[in-house]
Amino acid sequence: MKVLYFDPILGVSGDMILAALIDLGVPHDYLKRELRFIGDFKLMVKSIKKQGVSAKNIQFIINKKIAPDRFIPLIEKSHLTIKVKPVAIKIIKRIFDVEKKIHKDRHLHLHELADMDTLLDVTGALVAIDYLGVDKIYTRPIKAGYGFIKTVEGNMPAFNFATAQLLKGFPVHFLSIPFELTTPTGAAILSTVAEPASDLMLSKIYGVGLGAGIMNFKDYPNLLRVFSGEIDNALTDECLVVETNIDDMNPQDYEILFEQLYAAGALEVFLTPTIMKHSRPGVLLTVLCESYDNRIFSILFNLTTTIGLRIRNTKRLKLKRRIVKVPSPYGTLRVKIVDYQDKKRFSLEYQDLKKIARRENIPMQNLRIKLTSLVEKYIAKNKL
């Protein structure tokens, strides 16, 4: 699977995204041709150095501006591809909606939309991504500055209100640099097209692009890095591990605990026998979940005797899997197929087997053998 992996070394803005993609190999003549529907502008691309590192920097010179309320109609009428157009409209709408929400009126206090830069950054970035033909996009945690910066409306947080709203659900690392490191446009683009992944494993790196920001910071390179690469069929993601040791619960109480944890969204729940202090036998209760979830924590504190939890992030290496429905003499059977390096294996859905075994009064072992043979033939015949 071909992917893009963004690394906001010091932050991200719309022009840095586009500059990094150009540095990765997207021809700027191609971009100018694809963005001609926007009007009269020039795209200036140059190489500059940040802390001695060469990177691309871009600037749009706009001869005729367009009012923000014409941005979306202009995109709708454009020749942009079916992949680019709806995403561009979504990103612009997100920025508009956030600005309106923050200021609580119909007038757009456009943090970056006073001119057409954002329209060009958004559409340009999406055209460049479409040109690269990737299957998936990921990003490392976004960076944010601290303190206050001067704006036309007075002193405002360096991690401004619009950017914070746009990055809901994304990990953010705060740096001790009193500047706006991530802009609303950069945040809107990445939080729309990319998934957060702080420790992605690339099986191959095809190219590296560097986009430079305008500001210069002492001792820090103001750069956005993007990798194009390959991820194996084994997919990498992250999850949260929550665990606690328990030695004073009735074992029967775990059944309802498991039920409630899974209902709350736990990915996995399991018990591991262990020996605790004073040689008391106990269990290590482990819960895997996608992210910090107060519902999970509340269930653990309410339904167990624990007085503390250990929490850590971990990465998972997952094989691609898919569920197919296979017809059988007993009705439709769900089958999970796992692919890895031109090999595949499958497993029959246990709950389906259990229902059939009870209904038909057939021993599970006999049923599994019979249906496994049927599924093997079905997969081979249909080349699944």
C-alpha positions as CSV (number, residue, x, y, z in Angstrom):
1,M,0.0,0.0,0.0
2,K,1.5,3.3,-1.1
3,V,1.2,6.1,1.6
4,L,2.2,9.6,2.4
5,Y,3.5,10.2,5.9
6,F,3.6,13.8,7.1
7,D,6.1,14.8,9.8
8,P,5.4,18.4,11.2
9,I,8.9,18.9,12.6
10,L,8.0,22.3,13.9
11,G,4.5,22.8,12.7
12,V,2.4,23.0,9.6
13,S,0.7,25.5,7.3
14,G,-1.0,25.2,4.0
15,D,1.9,26.6,2.0
16,M,4.4,24.2,3.8
17,I,2.2,21.2,2.8
18,L,2.2,22.3,-0.8
19,A,5.9,23.1,-0.8
20,A,6.8,19.7,0.7
21,L,4.7,17.9,-2.0
22,I,6.4,19.9,-4.7
23,D,9.8,18.9,-3.2
24,L,8.6,15.3,-3.2
25,G,8.2,15.5,-7.0
26,V,4.9,17.1,-8.0
27,P,5.7,19.4,-10.9
28,H,4.7,23.0,-10.2
29,D,3.8,23.5,-13.8
30,Y,1.3,20.7,-13.5
31,L,-0.1,22.5,-10.4
32,K,-0.4,25.8,-12.2
33,R,-2.2,24.1,-15.0
34,E,-4.7,22.3,-12.7
35,L,-5.3,25.4,-10.6
36,R,-5.9,27.8,-13.6
37,F,-9.7,27.8,-12.8
38,I,-9.0,30.0,-9.8
39,G,-7.9,32.9,-11.9
40,D,-4.9,35.2,-12.4
41,F,-2.0,34.1,-10.2
42,K,1.6,33.1,-10.3
43,L,3.1,30.2,-8.3
44,M,6.7,31.0,-7.2
45,V,8.8,28.1,-6.1
46,K,12.3,28.5,-4.7
47,S,14.8,26.5,-2.6
48,I,15.8,28.1,0.7
49,K,17.7,26.8,3.7
50,K,16.5,26.3,7.3
51,Q,19.3,25.5,9.8
52,G,21.5,24.6,6.8
53,V,18.8,22.2,5.3
54,S,17.6,22.9,1.8
55,A,13.8,22.9,1.4
56,K,11.2,24.2,-1.0
57,N,9.3,27.4,-0.3
58,I,6.3,28.7,-2.3
59,Q,4.5,31.9,-2.7
60,F,1.4,32.8,-4.6
61,I,1.3,36.2,-6.4
62,I,-2.3,37.0,-6.9
63,N,-3.3,39.7,-9.4
64,K,-7.1,39.5,-8.9
65,K,-8.6,38.5,-5.6
66,I,-11.7,36.5,-5.1
67,A,-14.2,37.0,-2.2
68,P,-14.3,34.1,0.3
69,D,-18.0,33.5,-0.4
70,R,-17.1,32.6,-4.0
71,F,-14.6,29.9,-3.0
72,I,-17.0,27.0,-2.8
73,P,-19.0,27.9,-6.0
74,L,-15.7,28.3,-7.8
75,I,-14.6,24.8,-6.7
76,E,-18.0,23.3,-7.6
77,K,-17.8,24.6,-11.2
78,S,-14.1,23.7,-11.7
79,H,-12.6,20.8,-13.7
80,L,-11.0,19.3,-10.5
81,T,-11.3,15.5,-10.3
82,I,-14.0,13.7,-8.4
83,K,-11.4,12.8,-5.8
84,V,-10.3,16.4,-5.2
85,K,-13.4,18.5,-5.5
86,P,-15.5,17.1,-2.6
87,V,-12.5,17.1,-0.2
88,A,-11.6,20.7,-1.1
89,I,-15.2,21.8,-0.4
90,K,-15.2,19.9,2.9
91,I,-11.9,21.6,4.0
92,I,-13.1,25.1,3.1
93,K,-16.4,24.5,4.8
94,R,-14.7,23.3,7.9
95,I,-12.6,26.5,8.1
96,F,-15.6,28.7,7.5
97,D,-17.7,26.8,10.1
98,V,-15.0,27.0,12.8
99,E,-14.5,30.8,12.2
100,K,-18.2,31.4,12.4
101,K,-18.5,29.3,15.6
102,I,-15.6,31.1,17.3
103,H,-16.9,34.6,16.5
104,K,-20.6,33.8,16.9
105,D,-21.7,35.9,13.9
106,R,-22.2,35.6,10.2
107,H,-19.2,37.7,9.3
108,L,-16.1,35.5,8.6
109,H,-13.1,36.6,10.6
110,L,-10.9,34.8,8.3
111,H,-7.6,34.1,10.1
112,E,-5.9,33.2,6.8
113,L,-8.6,33.9,4.2
114,A,-8.1,37.6,3.8
115,D,-6.7,36.7,0.4
116,M,-6.8,33.7,-1.8
117,D,-3.8,31.9,-0.3
118,T,-5.9,29.4,1.6
119,L,-8.0,28.5,-1.5
120,L,-4.8,27.9,-3.5
121,D,-3.1,26.0,-0.6
122,V,-6.1,23.7,-0.1
123,T,-6.8,22.9,-3.7
124,G,-3.1,22.8,-4.6
125,A,-2.3,20.3,-1.8
126,L,-5.2,18.1,-2.9
127,V,-4.2,18.2,-6.6
128,A,-0.7,17.3,-5.6
129,I,-1.8,14.4,-3.4
130,D,-4.1,13.2,-6.3
131,Y,-1.1,13.4,-8.6
132,L,1.0,11.1,-6.3
133,G,-1.7,8.5,-6.4
134,V,-1.4,7.2,-2.8
135,D,-3.7,4.8,-1.0
136,K,-3.5,6.3,2.5
137,I,-2.2,9.4,4.3
138,Y,-0.9,9.6,7.9
139,T,0.6,12.3,10.0
140,R,2.8,12.4,13.1
141,P,1.4,14.6,16.0
142,I,0.9,18.3,15.1
143,K,3.0,20.9,16.9
144,A,1.7,23.9,18.7
145,G,3.4,26.9,20.2
146,Y,2.8,28.5,23.6
147,G,2.1,32.0,24.9
148,F,0.5,34.8,22.9
149,I,1.0,36.4,19.5
150,K,0.0,39.8,18.3
151,T,-2.9,40.0,15.8
152,V,-5.2,42.7,14.4
153,E,-7.7,41.8,17.1
154,G,-5.1,42.0,20.0
155,N,-3.0,39.4,21.7
156,M,-4.2,35.8,21.0
157,P,-2.9,32.4,22.0
158,A,-0.2,31.0,19.7
159,F,-2.3,27.9,19.4
160,N,-5.2,29.8,18.1
161,F,-8.9,29.1,18.7
162,A,-9.6,28.0,15.1
163,T,-6.6,25.6,14.9
164,A,-7.5,24.0,18.2
165,Q,-11.1,23.4,17.0
166,L,-9.9,21.9,13.7
167,L,-7.5,19.5,15.5
168,K,-10.2,17.9,17.7
169,G,-9.3,14.2,18.0
170,F,-5.7,14.6,16.8
171,P,-2.6,14.4,19.1
172,V,-0.9,17.8,19.6
173,H,2.6,18.3,21.0
174,F,3.2,21.7,22.6
175,L,6.7,23.2,22.1
176,S,8.2,26.0,24.2
177,I,8.3,28.4,21.2
178,P,6.2,31.5,21.5
179,F,4.9,31.5,17.9
180,E,2.0,30.2,15.9
181,L,3.5,27.0,14.6
182,T,0.4,25.5,13.1
183,T,-2.1,27.5,11.1
184,P,-5.8,26.8,10.6
185,T,-5.3,26.0,6.9
186,G,-2.5,23.5,7.7
187,A,-4.6,22.0,10.5
188,A,-7.7,21.7,8.3
189,I,-5.9,20.0,5.5
190,L,-4.1,17.4,7.6
191,S,-6.9,16.7,9.9
192,T,-9.2,16.0,6.9
193,V,-7.0,13.9,4.7
194,A,-4.7,12.2,7.2
195,E,-4.9,9.8,10.1
196,P,-2.8,10.3,13.2
197,A,0.1,7.8,13.5
198,S,3.0,8.7,15.7
199,D,5.1,5.6,15.0
200,L,4.3,4.4,11.5
201,M,6.4,1.6,10.1
202,L,7.3,2.1,6.4
203,S,8.5,-1.0,4.6
204,K,10.0,1.2,1.9
205,I,10.7,4.9,1.5
206,Y,10.3,6.2,-2.1
207,G,11.0,9.8,-1.5
208,V,11.2,12.6,1.0
209,G,9.9,16.2,0.6
210,L,10.7,19.2,2.7
211,G,8.5,22.3,2.9
212,A,9.9,25.5,4.6
213,G,7.8,27.9,6.6
214,I,8.3,31.7,6.4
215,M,9.4,32.3,10.0
216,N,13.0,31.6,11.2
217,F,13.5,30.2,14.7
218,K,16.8,30.1,16.5
219,D,18.1,26.5,16.9
220,Y,15.0,25.0,15.2
221,P,14.3,24.2,11.6
222,N,10.9,25.5,10.5
223,L,10.2,22.5,8.2
224,L,7.5,20.1,7.3
225,R,8.7,16.7,6.1
226,V,6.7,14.3,4.1
227,F,7.6,10.7,3.1
228,S,6.2,8.7,0.3
229,G,6.6,5.1,0.9
230,E,5.1,1.6,1.2
231,I,3.4,-0.1,4.0
232,D,3.3,-3.9,4.0
233,N,0.0,-5.8,4.1
234,A,0.6,-5.7,7.9
235,L,-0.9,-2.4,9.0
236,T,0.4,-0.5,11.9
237,D,-1.7,1.6,14.3
238,E,-1.7,2.6,17.9
239,C,-3.9,1.7,20.8
240,L,-4.1,2.3,24.6
241,V,-3.2,-0.4,27.0
242,V,-5.0,-0.2,30.4
243,E,-4.1,-2.7,33.1
244,T,-4.4,-3.4,36.8
245,N,-3.6,-6.2,39.2
246,I,-6.5,-7.6,41.2
247,D,-6.5,-10.3,43.9
248,D,-9.7,-9.7,45.9
249,M,-12.6,-10.1,43.3
250,N,-15.1,-12.9,43.0
251,P,-14.2,-14.6,39.6
252,Q,-17.9,-14.6,38.7
253,D,-18.0,-10.8,38.6
254,Y,-15.7,-10.7,35.6
255,E,-18.4,-11.8,33.2
256,I,-20.5,-8.6,33.5
257,L,-17.3,-6.5,33.6
258,F,-16.3,-8.0,30.2
259,E,-19.7,-7.4,28.7
260,Q,-19.7,-3.7,29.8
261,L,-16.2,-3.1,28.6
262,Y,-16.9,-4.5,25.2
263,A,-20.1,-2.5,25.0
264,A,-18.2,0.7,25.8
265,G,-15.8,0.1,22.9
266,A,-12.9,-1.9,24.3
267,L,-10.9,-3.6,21.5
268,E,-9.8,-6.5,23.7
269,V,-10.2,-7.6,27.3
270,F,-8.3,-10.5,28.9
271,L,-7.1,-11.9,32.3
272,T,-3.6,-13.2,33.0
273,P,-3.0,-15.3,36.1
274,T,-0.2,-13.8,38.3
275,I,1.2,-14.0,41.8
276,M,1.1,-10.8,43.8
277,K,2.6,-9.6,47.1
278,H,2.5,-12.0,50.1
279,S,2.3,-14.8,47.4
280,R,-1.4,-14.2,46.9
281,P,-2.7,-15.5,43.5
282,G,-4.3,-12.8,41.5
283,V,-5.1,-11.7,37.9
284,L,-3.7,-9.0,35.6
285,L,-6.7,-7.4,33.9
286,T,-5.8,-5.9,30.6
287,V,-8.0,-3.7,28.4
288,L,-7.1,-2.5,24.9
289,C,-8.9,0.6,23.6
290,E,-8.4,3.0,20.7
291,S,-7.7,6.1,22.9
292,Y,-8.3,7.7,26.3
293,D,-11.9,6.9,27.1
294,N,-13.4,7.9,30.4
295,R,-16.2,5.3,30.0
296,I,-13.6,2.5,30.1
297,F,-12.0,4.0,33.2
298,S,-15.3,4.5,34.9
299,I,-16.4,0.9,34.3
300,L,-13.1,-0.4,35.7
301,F,-13.3,1.7,38.9
302,N,-17.0,1.0,39.4
303,L,-17.1,-2.8,38.6
304,T,-13.7,-3.9,40.0
305,T,-11.9,-3.5,43.3
306,T,-8.9,-1.8,41.7
307,I,-7.7,1.5,43.2
308,G,-5.4,2.4,40.3
309,L,-4.8,1.8,36.6
310,R,-1.6,1.7,34.5
311,I,-2.0,3.3,31.1
312,R,0.4,3.4,28.1
313,N,0.3,3.8,24.4
314,T,1.5,0.9,22.2
315,K,1.6,0.1,18.6
316,R,0.0,-2.8,16.8
317,L,1.0,-4.6,13.7
318,K,-2.2,-5.9,12.1
319,L,-2.8,-8.1,9.1
320,K,-5.4,-7.0,6.5
321,R,-8.6,-8.8,7.2
322,R,-12.0,-8.8,5.5
323,I,-15.4,-10.5,6.3
324,V,-17.2,-12.3,3.5
325,K,-20.5,-14.0,3.6
326,V,-20.5,-17.6,2.4
327,P,-23.8,-19.5,1.6
328,S,-24.2,-22.9,3.3
329,P,-26.9,-25.5,3.7
330,Y,-27.6,-23.9,7.1
331,G,-27.8,-20.3,5.9
332,T,-25.3,-17.5,5.4
333,L,-22.0,-17.9,7.3
334,R,-19.6,-15.1,8.0
335,V,-16.0,-15.9,7.3
336,K,-12.9,-13.8,8.2
337,I,-10.2,-13.9,5.5
338,V,-6.7,-12.7,6.4
339,D,-4.1,-11.9,3.7
340,Y,-0.3,-11.8,4.0
341,Q,2.4,-12.0,1.4
342,D,0.3,-13.8,-1.2
343,K,-1.0,-16.2,1.4
344,K,-4.4,-16.3,3.0
345,R,-6.1,-18.0,5.9
346,F,-9.6,-17.9,7.1
347,S,-11.7,-18.6,10.2
348,L,-15.4,-19.2,10.6
349,E,-17.3,-16.8,12.8
350,Y,-17.8,-18.6,16.1
351,Q,-21.2,-17.0,16.9
352,D,-22.6,-18.2,13.6
353,L,-21.3,-21.7,14.2
354,K,-22.8,-21.7,17.7
355,K,-26.2,-20.7,16.4
356,I,-26.2,-23.4,13.7
357,A,-24.9,-26.1,16.2
358,R,-27.7,-25.3,18.6
359,R,-30.4,-25.1,16.0
360,E,-29.4,-28.2,14.1
361,N,-28.2,-30.2,17.1
362,I,-24.9,-30.9,15.5
363,P,-21.6,-31.2,17.5
364,M,-19.4,-28.1,16.9
365,Q,-16.4,-30.2,15.9
366,N,-18.3,-32.0,13.2
367,L,-20.0,-28.8,12.0
368,R,-16.6,-27.0,11.8
369,I,-15.0,-29.7,9.7
370,K,-17.9,-29.8,7.3
371,L,-18.2,-26.1,6.9
372,T,-14.4,-25.5,6.6
373,S,-14.3,-27.8,3.6
374,L,-17.3,-25.9,2.0
375,V,-15.7,-22.5,2.7
376,E,-12.3,-23.6,1.2
377,K,-14.1,-24.6,-2.1
378,Y,-16.1,-21.4,-2.1
379,I,-13.0,-19.2,-1.7
380,A,-11.1,-21.0,-4.4
381,K,-14.0,-20.9,-6.8
382,N,-14.6,-17.2,-6.3
383,K,-10.9,-16.3,-6.0
384,L,-11.5,-14.4,-2.8
